[in-house]
Amino acid sequence: MELQLTKPIIFFDLETTGVNFQTDRIVELSYIKVKPNGTEEERSYRVNPGIHIPEEASAIHHITDADVADKPKFREIAKDVARAFTGCDIGGFNSNRFDLPLLMEEFIRAGVDFDVTRCRFVDVQTIFHKMEQRTLSAAYLFYCGKDLDGAHSATADTRATYEVLKAQLDRYPSLQNSIEFLSQFSTQKRSADLAGRIVFDEQGHEIFNFGKHKGRSVEEVFRKEPGYYGWMMNGDFAANTKQVITRIYTRMRQQ
């Protein structure tokens, strides 16, 4: 089933130096932009992460330091990538928990202000896990009837993710062919930040989703315990999380 789109959606996948989205770096980025008229735009980048690619990471995606030694740093392609993503909804496989937060960290390090607040996110892995509980290779075989050649290549994984979503729409009548529905269905919690440290309650207020203040209003905590904002800004939190709490803190002080 082809996607019913009201605006473009961009499926993307990252290969990285590791699994910590706050400290690891991109070594490969691939995307497929699908437009409402059905046309597709596809692009892949190899990226020099500026740090050593651990052997355990290379064993998975087969990209070594030598492979990217002469490739651009992310900051050199960041504006091009941001332009491609601007105005699009965003899809991926485990993208809400890893790829998107890591991509945003890279944008922030590169000094590129990419606003995701108007994007809807479709995480195909979440749909898959809610329906079948497996991995991308298994999902591709299960839904598409094909082995995933080149698994852990960003290009192969991106194409497989796009094809799996279309097959999921064919398989499950309960899934509405609407990015708005798919975004809500594949989102575990509605988060204010990409790391899920700050989430929205049923009234749309930002609340903490971790630590001693879990479940409490961010504004309420900052008013009663002003030092908590400073502690977070100096702590080991994602740059995107710090952006979000700064917006809340600034808004609060202007009230």
Backbone torsions as a table, in degrees:
resi	resn	phi	psi	omega
1	MET	NA	129.5	177.6
2	GLU	-77.0	148.3	-178.4
3	LEU	-71.6	140.4	172.2
4	GLN	-93.3	112.6	-172.0
5	LEU	-118.1	141.0	171.2
6	THR	-102.5	-15.7	172.9
7	LYS	-153.4	167.8	-177.3
8	PRO	-61.9	150.7	170.7
9	ILE	-124.0	138.1	-177.8
10	ILE	-115.8	117.2	174.8
11	PHE	-90.3	135.2	-178.9
12	PHE	-144.3	160.7	177.4
13	ASP	-146.4	146.1	179.0
14	LEU	-118.4	143.2	161.6
15	GLU	-110.1	139.7	-166.9
16	THR	-137.8	175.6	178.1
17	THR	-79.2	-12.0	-178.4
18	GLY	179.7	-163.7	-171.6
19	VAL	-114.8	11.9	176.4
20	ASN	-100.5	107.7	-173.5
21	PHE	-69.5	-15.2	178.6
22	GLN	-82.3	-28.9	-173.0
23	THR	-119.9	-21.0	-178.6
24	ASP	-83.1	170.6	-171.5
25	ARG	-130.4	159.3	178.6
26	ILE	-80.5	136.8	171.5
27	VAL	-116.4	-17.2	174.7
28	GLU	-153.3	138.9	177.4
29	LEU	-135.0	128.9	176.3
30	SER	-130.1	145.7	175.7
31	TYR	-144.4	155.1	169.7
32	ILE	-125.8	116.9	175.7
33	LYS	-96.0	121.2	-179.9
34	VAL	-107.8	124.3	-176.7
35	LYS	-96.9	160.6	-177.8
36	PRO	-56.6	-26.8	178.7
37	ASN	-83.7	2.3	176.5
38	GLY	94.0	-9.0	179.3
39	THR	-73.4	151.7	-176.4
40	GLU	-123.9	144.5	174.5
41	GLU	-124.4	124.8	-173.8
42	GLU	-122.6	139.6	-179.3
43	ARG	-152.5	144.1	175.0
44	SER	-132.7	143.6	176.5
45	TYR	-127.5	134.8	161.2
46	ARG	-93.5	141.2	-171.0
47	VAL	-131.2	134.4	172.2
48	ASN	-80.9	113.3	-174.2
49	PRO	-75.6	-12.6	-178.9
50	GLY	79.7	0.0	175.9
51	ILE	-136.4	166.3	179.4
52	HIS	-66.1	136.3	173.4
53	ILE	-86.6	112.8	-177.6
54	PRO	-58.9	148.6	-177.2
55	GLU	-60.5	-34.3	-179.7
56	GLU	-67.5	-31.4	175.8
57	ALA	-72.8	-42.9	178.5
58	SER	-61.2	-32.6	179.9
59	ALA	-64.6	-24.5	-179.4
60	ILE	-87.5	-51.9	-174.7
61	HIS	-103.2	-2.9	174.7
62	HIS	62.7	29.9	175.3
63	ILE	-112.8	125.2	-177.5
64	THR	-111.8	171.9	176.4
65	ASP	-55.5	-42.1	-178.8
66	ALA	-63.3	-33.3	-178.2
67	ASP	-66.1	-27.2	-174.9
68	VAL	-117.6	10.3	-176.1
69	ALA	-58.3	-35.9	-177.2
70	ASP	-103.8	13.5	-179.3
71	LYS	-90.5	160.1	-178.8
72	PRO	-69.5	151.3	169.9
73	LYS	-72.0	160.3	-177.0
74	PHE	-60.8	-36.6	-178.3
75	ARG	-61.0	-23.0	-179.9
76	GLU	-79.0	-21.0	179.4
77	ILE	-112.6	-3.6	-171.3
78	ALA	-56.9	-43.4	-178.3
79	LYS	-66.9	-37.9	177.7
80	ASP	-64.7	-42.8	179.1
81	VAL	-64.0	-44.7	-179.6
82	ALA	-61.3	-40.3	178.4
83	ARG	-63.0	-39.9	179.4
84	ALA	-64.1	-37.2	-176.2
85	PHE	-83.1	-21.1	-175.2
86	THR	-62.0	132.8	178.1
87	GLY	82.3	7.5	-176.4
88	CYS	-112.1	151.8	159.8
89	ASP	-77.6	165.0	-171.1
90	ILE	-128.9	130.4	178.9
91	GLY	-126.4	151.7	178.1
92	GLY	-172.3	-175.6	179.4
93	PHE	-117.0	110.6	-170.4
94	ASN	65.3	23.5	-175.0
95	SER	-71.2	-34.4	-178.3
96	ASN	-65.8	-32.2	-175.8
97	ARG	-93.5	-23.1	-174.4
98	PHE	-133.6	-63.1	-171.2
99	ASP	-60.6	-46.0	-177.7
100	LEU	-68.0	-46.5	175.8
101	PRO	-58.8	-40.0	179.8
102	LEU	-67.3	-41.3	177.8
103	LEU	-60.0	-41.3	179.6
104	MET	-65.9	-36.8	176.4
105	GLU	-62.0	-40.9	178.8
106	GLU	-65.4	-41.1	177.1
107	PHE	-60.3	-44.8	-178.2
108	ILE	-64.1	-43.5	177.7
109	ARG	-62.1	-32.0	-179.1
110	ALA	-84.0	-3.0	179.7
111	GLY	75.6	23.2	179.9
112	VAL	-103.8	122.1	-177.7
113	ASP	-90.3	94.9	179.3
114	PHE	-104.9	118.3	-174.8
115	ASP	-91.8	115.5	179.7
116	VAL	-99.3	2.8	-172.6
117	THR	-67.0	-22.2	179.6
118	ARG	-99.1	3.6	179.9
119	CYS	-89.1	147.5	168.1
120	ARG	-104.5	140.6	-174.4
121	PHE	-111.7	128.9	176.1
122	VAL	-114.7	110.9	179.0
123	ASP	-100.7	105.0	-175.5
124	VAL	-64.7	-30.0	178.1
125	GLN	-64.0	-40.4	-179.8
126	THR	-63.5	-43.3	176.5
127	ILE	-59.4	-46.3	-179.0
128	PHE	-60.6	-46.6	-178.1
129	HIS	-66.8	-33.8	177.2
130	LYS	-68.3	-30.5	-176.8
131	MET	-95.8	-38.4	-169.9
132	GLU	-136.0	-23.7	178.9
133	GLN	65.4	64.5	177.7
134	ARG	-144.8	-169.6	-179.5
135	THR	-99.8	175.3	-178.4
136	LEU	-62.8	-45.1	179.7
137	SER	-60.8	-42.5	178.2
138	ALA	-67.5	-38.0	178.4
139	ALA	-62.5	-41.9	-178.7
140	TYR	-64.8	-42.4	178.2
141	LEU	-67.9	-42.8	-176.3
142	PHE	-65.7	-48.3	-174.1
143	TYR	-87.4	-36.4	-172.7
144	CYS	-105.3	-11.8	178.0
145	GLY	70.9	25.0	-177.1
146	LYS	-134.5	147.3	171.9
147	ASP	-74.5	143.8	-179.3
148	LEU	-88.6	92.1	175.9
149	ASP	-71.0	135.3	178.8
150	GLY	77.2	28.3	176.7
151	ALA	-55.9	144.6	-175.9
152	HIS	71.8	15.4	159.9
153	SER	-96.5	131.8	-176.7
154	ALA	-58.2	-38.2	-178.9
155	THR	-63.7	-49.0	-179.3
156	ALA	-64.8	-42.7	-177.9
157	ASP	-66.4	-37.1	179.6
158	THR	-64.9	-48.0	179.7
159	ARG	-62.0	-42.3	-179.7
160	ALA	-62.8	-40.7	-179.7
161	THR	-60.6	-45.5	179.7
162	TYR	-62.1	-45.2	-178.5
163	GLU	-67.9	-37.7	179.1
164	VAL	-63.3	-42.7	-179.9
165	LEU	-60.3	-43.8	179.3
166	LYS	-63.7	-39.1	178.6
167	ALA	-68.5	-33.9	176.8
168	GLN	-62.7	-38.9	178.4
169	LEU	-64.6	-36.4	177.0
170	ASP	-67.9	-37.5	-171.6
171	ARG	-79.7	-37.0	-172.5
172	TYR	-113.3	102.7	179.1
173	PRO	-59.4	-24.4	-178.8
174	SER	-72.5	-16.3	176.9
175	LEU	-82.5	120.8	178.4
176	GLN	-79.6	138.6	179.0
177	ASN	-81.7	69.8	-177.5
178	SER	-147.2	128.0	179.7
179	ILE	-62.6	-34.1	177.6
180	GLU	-60.5	-47.4	179.4
181	PHE	-65.4	-47.8	-176.8
182	LEU	-63.3	-35.9	177.9
183	SER	-63.8	-46.6	-179.9
184	GLN	-66.7	-40.0	-177.8
185	PHE	-66.6	-34.3	-175.5
186	SER	-95.7	8.2	177.6
187	THR	-102.3	121.8	-178.6
188	GLN	-70.4	-48.5	176.1
189	LYS	-139.3	149.5	177.3
190	ARG	-82.2	109.3	-173.3
191	SER	-103.6	145.9	173.3
192	ALA	-81.4	-32.0	177.4
193	ASP	-118.6	160.5	-173.4
194	LEU	-74.0	-20.8	178.4
195	ALA	-82.0	-10.3	180.0
196	GLY	77.8	15.8	177.5
197	ARG	-73.4	-31.6	179.7
198	ILE	-120.0	123.7	-179.7
199	VAL	-124.2	168.5	178.2
200	PHE	-98.3	140.6	173.0
201	ASP	-84.8	-175.0	-176.0
202	GLU	-65.0	-22.0	178.8
203	GLN	-91.5	-1.1	178.9
204	GLY	87.1	13.6	178.3
205	HIS	-90.8	142.8	178.3
206	GLU	-74.2	130.5	177.2
207	ILE	-130.8	156.1	177.8
208	PHE	-73.3	142.5	-179.8
209	ASN	-118.1	23.1	-179.4
210	PHE	-157.1	165.1	167.9
211	GLY	67.3	-163.6	-173.0
212	LYS	-68.8	-20.5	-179.4
213	HIS	-102.9	15.8	-178.6
214	LYS	-55.2	129.3	-179.8
215	GLY	91.7	-7.7	-179.4
216	ARG	-97.2	152.6	178.4
217	SER	-62.7	134.0	178.6
218	VAL	-62.5	-45.0	-179.7
219	GLU	-61.6	-43.1	-179.8
220	GLU	-60.4	-44.0	-179.9
221	VAL	-65.0	-44.2	-178.6
222	PHE	-65.0	-32.7	178.5
223	ARG	-71.7	-42.8	-176.1
224	LYS	-83.9	-24.8	-176.8
225	GLU	-137.7	71.6	-174.3
226	PRO	-54.7	-29.3	-178.7
227	GLY	-67.9	-15.4	-178.2
228	TYR	-68.7	-34.6	175.8
229	TYR	-62.1	-47.1	178.6
230	GLY	-62.5	-38.3	178.4
231	TRP	-61.8	-42.7	179.7
232	MET	-67.4	-40.6	-178.5
233	MET	-65.1	-29.6	178.9
234	ASN	-93.8	-3.4	-175.4
235	GLY	-91.3	-179.2	-177.0
236	ASP	-87.8	65.5	177.8
237	PHE	-113.6	154.7	179.1
238	ALA	-61.0	148.1	179.7
239	ALA	-59.4	-36.5	178.8
240	ASN	-65.0	-38.6	176.7
241	THR	-62.2	-40.8	178.5
242	LYS	-66.4	-35.4	175.5
243	GLN	-61.3	-44.3	-177.0
244	VAL	-65.8	-46.2	-178.3
245	ILE	-69.4	-28.3	176.2
246	THR	-67.3	-40.2	176.5
247	ARG	-62.7	-41.2	179.2
248	ILE	-65.3	-45.6	-178.2
249	TYR	-63.1	-42.4	179.1
250	THR	-65.8	-44.7	178.0
251	ARG	-59.8	-42.0	-178.9
252	MET	-62.6	-42.2	-177.0
253	ARG	-72.1	-20.2	-179.4
254	GLN	-88.1	-9.0	-178.0
255	GLN	-75.2	NA	NA
